[in-house]
């Protein structure tokens, strides 16, 4: 099939983009807008079979639809305080900021999305914010990873209120050799399939090594719980009472500590919650070793997932994401053909603490069935997208021939991934992503044989004009295999920084 685009929608979208750009330009002409930032991006995606290729839609915070072609307009306006006042050169002890990021998609289904809308206040050490904000969960290469296991930025951000440190905070009484990075949040799953469901989230990471040390070691733990809610499908479920899941804050201690409630059953829940735990618990152990010189940094990392006690106590090894990242810190902008960033990753979720739920002669349970949950029909997802690694995909993203009874019909996967970034000349940058994977279904509903999948991306980004306030971005992506629909697709977009520092993209 010849690649096509809905040209009327594409032209209309670009006209909208030009009008908005003109209005912003008039508003700030002759003014210093610091510390505000505003950027607009407009473009489109097309494909050979009506499906957006894997690398063009995943890890984009849920803003790229599965169906193609489409046209899009994205605007981002934000305010961020500088840590140091540029006039007085004094440290800013307090500050505030915000972000507003509307996204308009025009295609087979028109969408207006808000992947980011939040306000934040901060001190030197802590930050509190409320709303939707783009973030990842875990420790790894946040720029070029194939996707963190627990929170990859694949779904729309969940609205929440969070109190956290501003990155790592060195402990002065330990001579800054030890630093902590911690956060605590309460959120709301504003899903269509279940109403009134909450998010509990917390994380704690330790860094050993002074901020400028050559060697630093990272250790951490993150824990997320979806709890509460009601839905019609729960009315006939043996795992709920009267279509409701326990949502009283009297059980909040059981939620945050992942402990069993006092009663096996009562007026709020039945024996499913009493025998196990209230809510859908997911989390991860993170380990990292970082080597940094004046010119480059290397990071070795391992993200290990858990969904119950067996995973928490490492009974599901070797499941997880192993990664190697190398990044150049000093870039020669006059050099041609330079490699700046390189990542290798291996993901396996094959073990899952064994193939059976009841493990003989063991205190632990197996068949962890990643991302699925008996009470929450769509498991660890938000608005139909996996919150964690995109390689554990909802059934709606798989080939139609893969028809199973659970939302995540393919959670036993093995993936080899390579990603690289570099430049041909100063203002022409390129990115390559390549993944080859094997897919086995679930333990309960295994595929007849391992299905293979190959996904490839080549993208470029070119600065236009002397000031590089405008960037042209192109990409071509290919899916070939037995898991996702085979497709060849391309994207083209133009982004312009209206005021503030130039950013790579509104993504």
N, C-alpha and C positions, 0 to 999 in steps of 0.2 A: 504494500500500500504506500502511495506517495505521501510524504509528510505534509500536513495541512495545518492551517490556523484560521480561526474565526476572525477574519480581518476587520469586520466592523467593530467587534468588541475590542480588538487590539488597538485600532485607531482611536476609538472613543476613550480608552483608558489612557493613552498617551496624551490626548488633548486635555483630559482632566489633570494629568500630571503637570503639564505646561502651565495651566491656569493657576494651580496651587503654588507652583514654583514662583510665578510672577507675583502673586499676592504676598508671599513671604518676603521676596526680594524687596518689594516696595516698603514693607513694614520695617525692615532693618537697614535700609539704605542710609549710609552715613552714621550708623550707630555702632557702638561696641557692645556686642551681645553676651560677652563673657559673664557668667559661666554657662550660659544656655547653649544648647546644640540642637540643630534641626536638620533633618535629611529627608529627601524624598526619593523613591525608587519606583520605576515603572517598567513593565516588560511583559513577557509571555512565555509559555511553555507549550510545546507541541510534541506529539509522539505518533508512532506508526500504527498503534492498535487501540488508541483511546485510553491507555493506562500510563500514568506518569511513572517513569523509571525509578527504581529503588533509590539511587543516590540523589535524585532530584527532589525527593519528597521526605526522606527520613531525617531525623535529628534537626528538623526545622521548626520545632515548637508548635507543630500541628497546623501550620499556616498553608501548606501546599496540599491541595486535594489529590485524591487518588486518580480522578478522571482528568484527562487532557483531550483537547487543547484548552488553555485558559489564558486570560489576560489578568494583569494584577497592577495595583497601585498600593504602595506602602509609604506611610509617613511616620516619622519618629521625632518627637520633640521631648527634650529632657533637660534637666538642670542638675549639675553635679558640682559640689564645692571642691575647690582645691584644698589639699591638706595644709598648704602654706599660702598665706596672703601674698599676692604678687606685688602689692604696693608697699607693705610694711615688712615683708619677709618674716613675719611672726607666724607661729603655728596656730591654725584655726582649731580651737578646742571643740567647737560645736558647729553643726551645719545642718542643712536640709537639702532635699532634692525631690525630684519627681520624674516620671516618664509616662508618655502617652504614645501608643504605637498602633493606630488603626491600620488594618489590612483589608483591602477590597479585592475579592476574586470574582472574575466574570467568566463563566463557562457553562457547562451543563447544569451546574447548580451555583447560583450566585451566593456569595458569602461576604459578610462584614464581620471581621474578627478583631479581638483585642488581646493579642498575646502578651502585651505589657500595658498595665495601667496601675501605677503605685505611687505612694508618697513615702518618704523616708526621713528620719531624723537621726543624727549621729553625734557621738562624742569622739574623742581620740581613739577609744578602745572598743566601744559598742555601737551597734546600729539597730534601730527598730524600724520596721517597715510594714505596710499593709497594702494588699492588692495582689495583682498578678505580676510576677517578675521572672524573667528567664534565668534559670539556674540549672546546674548539674548536681547529681548526688554521687559522691565518691571521690576517689583520688586517682588521677591519671592525666593523660595529655588532653586537656580540654579543647584544644584547637583542632586536632587532626585525628582524634580517636574514631573508631568505628561506632562507638556508642557505649557509654558506661552501663554496667549491668543493671543497676537498680534505678537510676534516673539519668537518661541519656539526652533529655531535651527533645524527645520524639513527639510528645503530646503537648497540647496547650498547657501552660502553667496553671496550677491549681491555686485559686485565690486563698490567701492566708494572712495571718499576722505572725511575724517572726521577730524574735530578739536574738541577736548573734554577735559574736566578736567580729571585728573588721579584719578578717583573715587571721593569720597567726599572730598571737600576742606573746612576746617573750616575757618570761618570768624573771624579774630583776633580781629577786633574792637567790636565784640559781645562776646568776651572772649571764643571763640571756641564753644559756645553753639549751634550756627547755622552753618550748612555746606551745600554747594550746590554741585550737580553733574550734569553737563550739557554737551550737545554735539550738533553739527550741521554738516550735511553731504549732499553731492550731489553724486548721484550714477547713474548707467546705468543698465536698465533691458535688458540684452543681451539675450532676448528670441527668440525662433524660430518662434512663432506665431505672434509676432508684432515686428517691427523694429523701432529703434530710440526712445525708451521710456525711460524716466528718473525717478529717485527716488529723492524726497526731504524728509529729515528726521531731526528731532530735538527732544530734550528731556530736561526737567529740573526737578530735584528732590531736595527736601529740607529734611535735617535731623535735628531734634531738640533734643539736648542732646549732651554732650561732648563725645569725642571718647571713653573714658573709663567709661562712665556712665552706671549704671545698667539698666536704662530705656531710650530708644531712640524711637522717632516717625518719620516715613517717610511719606512724601507726594510728589506726582509727577505726571507729565503729559508727554506723548509721542505722537508724531504726524508724520505720514508718508503719502506721496502722490506719487502715480504713475501718471505721466502725459506725454503728447506728444506721438508720435508714428504713424506708418502707417501700414496698412495690407490690403490684398486683401478682406478679409471678411467685411471690413469697406466700401468697394465700394458700397455695396447695403444696408448699414445700414442707418436708418433715424437719427442716432445719430452722424454722421460725414459728413464732406464735402470732396468729391473726395478721400475718403479712408484715410484721414489724420485727426489727432487730433491736437489741437493748441499746438505748441511747441516753440513759440517765447518767448525769455526771457523778452519781454515787459510785459508778464503776470505773471512774477515771483512773484511780490508782491501779486497777487491774490492767487498764490499757497501757499506761506508761511503763509499768514494771513487767508486763507480759506474764502476769500470774493468773491462775484460775480463780474464778469468783468463789465466794464462801459456800453458796448453795449449788447443788447439782442442777436443780431447776426451781423456778418460782414463777411469779406472775409476769415477769419481764422476758424470760427466755426458757428454752427447754434444755434437755440434757446434752445437746450438741455443744452449746456454749459452756455448760457446766463441766463437761468432761474434758474439753479442750481449752480454748481461750476465746474471749470476746473479741471479735474483729478479725480482719485479714492482715496478718503481720508479715512484713518483708523487710529485709535489711542486708547489710553487708559488712564484712571485715575488709579493711584496706591496708595494704603494706606497700611501702615505697622506699627506694634508695635513690638519692639525688646527688649527682656529681656536677659541680659548677666551677668553671674557670672564668677568666676575663673574656673569653671569646665564645664559649659554648656551654651548653648544659645537657646532661644525660639523665634520664629518669627511667628506672626499672620499677614496675608496679604490678600488683596482683590484687584484683577485686574478687572476693569470695562471697557468693550470695547465701542467704539462709531464709527459710520460711517457717521453720519450727526449731525445736530444741536440737534435733539431729544436725541440722545445718549450722546452728549456733556453736555446737561443739565439734565442728569440722568432720562430721561423719560422711559428708557428701563430697569429700575431696576425690578427684582434682578439680571439681567444677569451679568455674570462674574465668576471669579475663586476665591473661598475662600480657604485659606490654613492655615494649622498649621504645623510648623516644629520644631522639637527638635533635637539638635545635641550635642554630647559629645565633649568637648574641650580637656579634659585631658584623654588620653587613656592608660590604663594599658595593655601593650603589652604582659604581662605574663598571663593575665586573659583569661580563656577559656569560650566560649559561651557568649560573650559580645555583647550587642546591642549598636551601636555607633550613629545611625542616624535614624530618623523616620519622615514620612510625611503623613498627611491626607489632601485630597483635595476634594472639591465639585465644579463641573462646571455645569452651566446652561446657555443656550442660547435660551430659549424657548420664552421669551417675545418679543424681537425685536421691542419694541415700538408699539405693537399691530399688528393685522392681516391684516389691510388694509393700503394702502399707504396714502389715504386722510382720515384724522381723523376729524370727525365732531366737530365743535366748538373748534378747536385747531389750534394754529399757527405752530404745528409741523407735521412731516410726519412719518408714521409708516411703517411696513413691511420692516425693515432695510435690510433683506436678506443678512446676514453676509457673507463676503468674495466674493460675486458675484457682478458684475458690468455690466451695459448695454453696455458700450463702450469697456471695456477690457474683452474679451470673457472668459479668464481664471482667472479673478478676482485677489484676493490677493494670488497669487501663483508665483513660480519661477521654471522654468524648470519642470513643471508638478507636483510640490509638494506644499502643503499648507505652507505658511510662518508662519502662526499662529498655534494654537493648532492642533495637529494631529487628534483630534476627530471630527473636521470638515474636512472631507477627500474629495479629488476629486472623481468624479464618477468612474474614472479608477481604484480606489482601492477598490471599493465596489463590492458586488456580481453582476454578470451579469444580474440578474433579476431586479436589481434596475436601471431602464433606464429612465432618465429624460432629460429635455431640457437645463439645466444649468450645468456649470462645477462643482459647489459645490451643489450636489443634496440633501445633508443631513446636513443642518446647524442649525437645531433645535434639540439639544441634551441635555441630562442630564447624568452626569457622577459622580460616586463615585470611589475614587482612594485611595490606600494605598501603600506606598513604605517604605522599611526598608533596612538598611545595618548593618552589624556587622562582627564579627570574631569568628571562632571556636577555632583557635589557632593563634599564632602570624602572620604567613604568609599565612593563609587561610582565605580569606574574602568572604562574600556572600552578594548578593543583591536579594531582592524580590520586584516585582511590580505586582499589582493586580488592575484591573479596571472592573467595571460592569456598563453598560451604556444602556440608552434608546434612541431611535432614531425615529424622527417624520417626516423626510423629510424637505421640505420648506413650508412656508405658501401658496405659489402658487400651489405647487404640493405635497400635504401631502400624507404620507403613509396611507394605509387603517387602520392600527393600529400601535401602538408603537412596533418597532423592538428592541430586546434585544441582547446584545453582552457581552461576557466575554473574557478577555485577561489576560494571566498570564505569568510571567517570573521568573525563578530562575537562577542566574548566580553565578559563583565562580571565584576567582582569587587567584592563589597560587604562591608564590615566590619560585624560584628554585636556589639553591646554597646559600652560606653564604652571598654574597654581594647583593643578590636580584636584580641583573641587568637584570635578565630574569624572565618573568612571564608567567604562563600558565593560560589562561582564557577559561572557558567553560560556556555554557548557554543552557537552554532548555526553549522553549516557546510554548504556546498553545493558539489558537483562537477557540472559540466555540460560535456559535450564528447565527444570521440572517443577519448581516451587512457585515462582511468580510468572505471570504472563510474559512471554518473550516480547520484547519491545525495544525499539530504538527511539530515543527522544532527544530534544534539544531545548535549550532556554537562551533567551536574550533579554538583558535588562540594562537600564541606564540609571545610575544613581547620582544625585547631586547634593552636596553639602551646602545648605543655604546659609547657615552661620555656625560657628564653632569649629572644632577640629574635625578633619576628614576621618571618617570611619570606613572600614572595608565594606560594610553592608548593613542594612537594617536587620538582618538576621542575627 
